[in-house]
Amino acid sequence: MPPNDSYKILVNGFTFYFTPADLETLDLVATSSTEFNGIKAHQSVNARLLAADELNKTFTIETGGETFEVVIKNALDQKLEQMGFGTATSKQIKQIKAPMPGLVLNIDVTDGQSVKEGDRLVILEAMKMENSILIHADAVIKKVMVTAGQAVEKNQVLIELE
C-alpha cells in the first residue's frame, strides 16, 4: 500500500510510487524549457519533454533514445480514481457525484447543454476550499440535480449526463 502523500507515476503501463521525500533526493536541473538533466545515485540522465497535456497530467518524455508516456497522479487524483472519477472510467459515466460533502457555490451548466472535456460544471465548497468539478469527456447535461446554496453529501448525484 503506497503512503497517503505519494505520487502515482504511470510509465508505459508500469506503476511507480514516489513520496515527497523520494523526490527531494533527485538532483533535477532544467537545461532549457524542454530539456532536463537528472542525477540519482551518481548516475546522470538527460531527458527531453516532447509533449505535455497538463489537464490530464500526461507527458511524453524522450531519454536515451526511448520515448516514455508518463502520467502523474497526486493523492487527490488517486482518491478520485478510487471513487470512479478516473479518466478511463469517466468517459462512460452517466452521473457526476459529489466527491466529498460540501456546499454547492455555483452551477455553470444547464439542462440540455453540451459540454467539452475540461469544462467546469460545479463549484463545491468543502473544508473552506473551493473545488471545481470538471467534466473529463465531451457530454450533454441531462439534468442538474442540485441548486446553488444547497448542502450535499459525499456521492450525492449533482448532475445526470445523457
C-alpha contacts under 8 A as a table, 3 or more apart, distances in Angstrom:
res1	aa1	res2	aa2	distance
2	P	6	S	6.55
2	P	17	Y	6.66
3	P	6	S	5.38
3	P	19	T	7.26
4	N	75	A	6.49
5	D	19	T	6.28
5	D	20	P	7.43
5	D	74	N	7.62
5	D	75	A	5.78
6	S	17	Y	6.04
6	S	18	F	5.30
6	S	19	T	4.33
6	S	20	P	6.87
6	S	74	N	6.70
6	S	75	A	6.29
7	Y	17	Y	5.52
7	Y	18	F	5.16
7	Y	19	T	6.18
7	Y	20	P	7.95
7	Y	72	I	6.76
7	Y	73	K	5.61
7	Y	74	N	4.67
7	Y	75	A	6.41
8	K	15	T	6.86
8	K	16	F	5.90
8	K	17	Y	4.74
8	K	18	F	6.73
8	K	72	I	5.95
8	K	73	K	4.99
8	K	74	N	6.37
8	K	75	A	7.94
8	K	78	Q	7.44
9	I	15	T	5.74
9	I	16	F	5.07
9	I	17	Y	6.03
9	I	18	F	7.60
9	I	70	V	6.81
9	I	71	V	5.70
9	I	72	I	4.76
9	I	73	K	6.35
10	L	13	G	5.99
10	L	14	F	5.48
10	L	15	T	4.59
10	L	16	F	6.37
10	L	69	E	7.84
10	L	70	V	5.54
10	L	71	V	5.02
10	L	72	I	6.59
11	V	14	F	5.13
11	V	15	T	6.44
11	V	16	F	7.86
11	V	68	F	6.31
11	V	69	E	5.63
11	V	70	V	4.65
11	V	71	V	6.69
12	N	68	F	5.95
12	N	69	E	5.36
12	N	70	V	6.77
18	F	21	A	7.94
18	F	22	D	5.75
18	F	23	L	6.73
19	T	22	D	5.11
19	T	23	L	6.49
20	P	23	L	5.08
20	P	24	E	6.28
21	A	24	E	5.12
21	A	25	T	6.80
22	D	25	T	5.54
22	D	26	L	7.30
23	L	26	L	5.45
24	E	27	D	7.76
25	T	40	K	7.39
26	L	38	G	6.88
26	L	39	I	6.35
26	L	40	K	5.69
27	D	38	G	5.47
27	D	39	I	5.07
27	D	40	K	6.61
28	L	36	F	6.87
28	L	37	N	5.74
28	L	38	G	4.31
28	L	39	I	6.53
29	V	36	F	5.59
29	V	37	N	5.27
29	V	38	G	6.36
30	A	33	S	6.76
30	A	34	T	7.55
30	A	35	E	5.96
30	A	36	F	4.36
30	A	37	N	6.43
31	T	34	T	7.81
31	T	35	E	5.45
31	T	36	F	5.31
31	T	37	N	6.83
32	S	35	E	5.03
32	S	36	F	6.96
34	T	48	R	5.57
34	T	49	L	4.96
34	T	50	L	7.42
35	E	46	N	7.36
35	E	47	A	5.80
35	E	48	R	4.40
35	E	49	L	6.28
36	F	46	N	5.78
36	F	47	A	5.24
36	F	48	R	6.26
37	N	44	S	6.90
37	N	45	V	5.66
37	N	46	N	4.49
37	N	47	A	6.31
38	G	44	S	5.66
38	G	45	V	5.17
38	G	46	N	6.40
38	G	47	A	7.98
39	I	42	H	6.06
39	I	43	Q	5.35
39	I	44	S	4.48
39	I	45	V	6.35
40	K	43	Q	5.41
40	K	44	S	6.82
45	V	63	T	7.45
45	V	64	G	7.97
46	N	63	T	6.11
46	N	64	G	7.44
47	A	61	I	6.59
47	A	62	E	5.64
47	A	63	T	4.55
47	A	64	G	7.61
48	R	61	I	5.61
48	R	62	E	5.17
48	R	63	T	6.47
49	L	52	A	7.42
49	L	59	F	7.29
49	L	60	T	6.12
49	L	61	I	4.66
49	L	62	E	6.50
50	L	59	F	7.62
50	L	60	T	5.34
50	L	61	I	5.56
50	L	62	E	6.78
51	A	59	F	5.66
51	A	60	T	5.00
51	A	61	I	7.27
52	A	57	K	7.56
52	A	58	T	6.03
52	A	59	F	4.47
52	A	60	T	6.45
53	D	56	N	5.70
53	D	57	K	5.79
53	D	58	T	5.11
53	D	59	F	6.16
54	E	57	K	4.57
54	E	58	T	6.38
54	E	59	F	7.82
55	L	58	T	7.86
55	L	118	G	7.37
56	N	71	V	7.84
56	N	87	T	7.98
57	K	71	V	5.69
57	K	72	I	5.63
57	K	73	K	7.27
58	T	69	E	7.14
58	T	70	V	5.65
58	T	71	V	4.45
58	T	72	I	6.68
59	F	69	E	5.89
59	F	70	V	5.07
59	F	71	V	6.37
60	T	67	T	6.84
60	T	68	F	5.67
60	T	69	E	4.70
60	T	70	V	6.13
61	I	67	T	5.68
61	I	68	F	5.20
61	I	69	E	6.55
61	I	70	V	7.31
62	E	65	G	6.45
62	E	66	E	5.52
62	E	67	T	4.36
62	E	68	F	6.20
63	T	66	E	5.46
63	T	67	T	6.55
63	T	68	F	7.99
73	K	76	L	7.70
73	K	77	D	5.23
73	K	78	Q	6.09
74	N	77	D	5.25
74	N	78	Q	6.24
75	A	78	Q	5.12
75	A	79	K	6.23
76	L	79	K	5.06
76	L	80	L	6.17
77	D	80	L	5.17
77	D	81	E	6.11
77	D	86	G	7.68
78	Q	81	E	4.99
78	Q	82	Q	6.27
79	K	82	Q	5.07
79	K	83	M	6.34
80	L	83	M	5.00
80	L	84	G	6.41
80	L	85	F	5.08
80	L	86	G	6.26
80	L	99	P	7.18
81	E	84	G	5.20
81	E	85	F	4.96
81	E	86	G	4.03
81	E	87	T	7.69
82	Q	85	F	7.30
82	Q	86	G	7.47
83	M	86	G	7.84
83	M	99	P	7.56
84	G	89	T	6.47
84	G	90	S	7.16
85	F	89	T	6.57
85	F	90	S	5.47
86	G	89	T	5.54
86	G	90	S	5.77
87	T	90	S	5.13
87	T	91	K	6.82
87	T	136	H	6.47
88	A	91	K	6.37
89	T	92	Q	5.77
89	T	93	I	6.74
90	S	93	I	5.19
90	S	136	H	6.12
90	S	137	A	7.03
91	K	136	H	6.70
91	K	137	A	5.41
93	I	96	I	7.60
93	I	161	L	7.63
94	K	160	E	5.86
94	K	161	L	4.76
94	K	162	E	6.48
95	Q	157	V	6.40
95	Q	158	L	7.42
95	Q	159	I	5.71
95	Q	160	E	4.45
95	Q	161	L	5.65
96	I	157	V	5.90
96	I	158	L	5.60
96	I	159	I	5.07
96	I	160	E	6.36
96	I	161	L	7.67
97	K	154	K	7.55
97	K	155	N	4.92
97	K	156	Q	5.26
97	K	157	V	4.32
97	K	158	L	5.29
97	K	159	I	7.08
98	A	101	P	6.78
98	A	152	V	7.19
98	A	153	E	6.85
98	A	154	K	5.23
98	A	155	N	4.85
98	A	156	Q	5.41
98	A	157	V	6.49
98	A	158	L	6.40
99	P	154	K	5.59
99	P	155	N	5.94
100	M	126	A	7.24
100	M	153	E	6.57
100	M	154	K	4.23
100	M	155	N	6.94
101	P	126	A	6.57
101	P	151	A	7.59
101	P	152	V	5.53
101	P	153	E	4.21
101	P	154	K	4.52
102	G	124	L	6.17
102	G	125	E	5.38
102	G	126	A	4.54
102	G	127	M	7.59
102	G	151	A	5.75
102	G	152	V	5.48
102	G	153	E	6.62
102	G	154	K	7.88
103	L	124	L	5.59
103	L	125	E	5.07
103	L	126	A	6.63
103	L	149	G	6.22
103	L	150	Q	5.75
103	L	151	A	4.37
103	L	152	V	6.05
104	V	107	I	7.48
104	V	122	V	7.20
104	V	123	I	6.14
104	V	124	L	4.65
104	V	125	E	6.33
104	V	146	V	7.77
104	V	147	T	6.97
104	V	148	A	5.14
104	V	149	G	5.30
104	V	150	Q	5.43
104	V	151	A	6.27
104	V	152	V	7.20
105	L	122	V	7.61
105	L	123	I	5.46
105	L	124	L	5.66
105	L	125	E	6.41
105	L	148	A	5.28
105	L	149	G	5.68
105	L	150	Q	7.92
106	N	122	V	5.71
106	N	123	I	5.13
106	N	124	L	7.33
106	N	147	T	7.97
106	N	148	A	5.22
106	N	149	G	7.73
107	I	110	T	7.99
107	I	121	L	6.14
107	I	122	V	4.54
107	I	123	I	6.54
107	I	147	T	7.22
107	I	148	A	6.32
108	D	120	R	6.63
108	D	121	L	5.10
108	D	122	V	5.76
109	V	113	Q	6.59
109	V	121	L	5.78
109	V	122	V	7.71
109	V	141	I	7.54
109	V	144	V	7.78
110	T	113	Q	5.65
110	T	141	I	6.86
110	T	143	K	7.44
110	T	144	V	6.55
111	D	141	I	5.32
111	D	142	K	5.45
111	D	143	K	4.90
111	D	144	V	6.08
112	G	140	V	6.11
112	G	141	I	5.08
112	G	142	K	5.58
112	G	143	K	7.33
113	Q	140	V	5.65
113	Q	141	I	5.34
113	Q	142	K	7.91
114	S	138	D	7.54
114	S	139	A	5.89
114	S	140	V	4.34
114	S	141	I	6.36
115	V	119	D	6.34
115	V	135	I	7.68
115	V	138	D	5.66
115	V	139	A	5.41
115	V	140	V	5.99
115	V	141	I	7.43
116	K	119	D	5.67
116	K	135	I	7.26
116	K	137	A	6.38
116	K	138	D	4.25
116	K	139	A	6.55
117	E	134	L	7.80
117	E	135	I	5.43
117	E	136	H	4.84
117	E	137	A	4.19
117	E	138	D	4.83
117	E	139	A	7.85
118	G	134	L	5.57
118	G	135	I	5.35
118	G	136	H	5.75
118	G	137	A	7.30
119	D	134	L	5.50
119	D	135	I	5.68
120	R	123	I	7.80
120	R	132	S	6.28
120	R	133	I	5.81
120	R	134	L	4.35
120	R	135	I	6.49
121	L	132	S	7.42
121	L	133	I	5.68
121	L	134	L	5.61
121	L	135	I	6.76
122	V	132	S	5.98
122	V	133	I	5.23
122	V	134	L	7.40
123	I	130	E	6.38
123	I	131	N	5.54
123	I	132	S	4.58
123	I	133	I	6.11
124	L	130	E	5.77
124	L	131	N	5.10
124	L	132	S	6.39
124	L	133	I	7.26
125	E	128	K	6.20
125	E	129	M	5.44
125	E	130	E	4.46
125	E	131	N	5.99
126	A	129	M	5.39
126	A	130	E	6.56
126	A	131	N	7.31
135	I	138	D	7.35
135	I	139	A	8.00
139	A	161	L	6.74
139	A	162	E	7.06
140	V	161	L	5.83
140	V	162	E	5.60
141	I	144	V	7.26
141	I	159	I	7.16
141	I	160	E	6.34
141	I	161	L	4.77
141	I	162	E	6.23
142	K	159	I	7.52
142	K	160	E	5.32
142	K	161	L	4.77
142	K	162	E	5.15
143	K	159	I	5.85
143	K	160	E	5.14
143	K	161	L	6.94
144	V	147	T	7.88
144	V	158	L	6.37
144	V	159	I	4.57
144	V	160	E	6.45
145	M	157	V	6.74
145	M	158	L	5.15
145	M	159	I	5.37
145	M	160	E	7.27
146	V	150	Q	6.72
146	V	158	L	5.66
146	V	159	I	7.50
147	T	150	Q	5.64
152	V	156	Q	6.36
153	E	156	Q	5.44
157	V	160	E	7.30
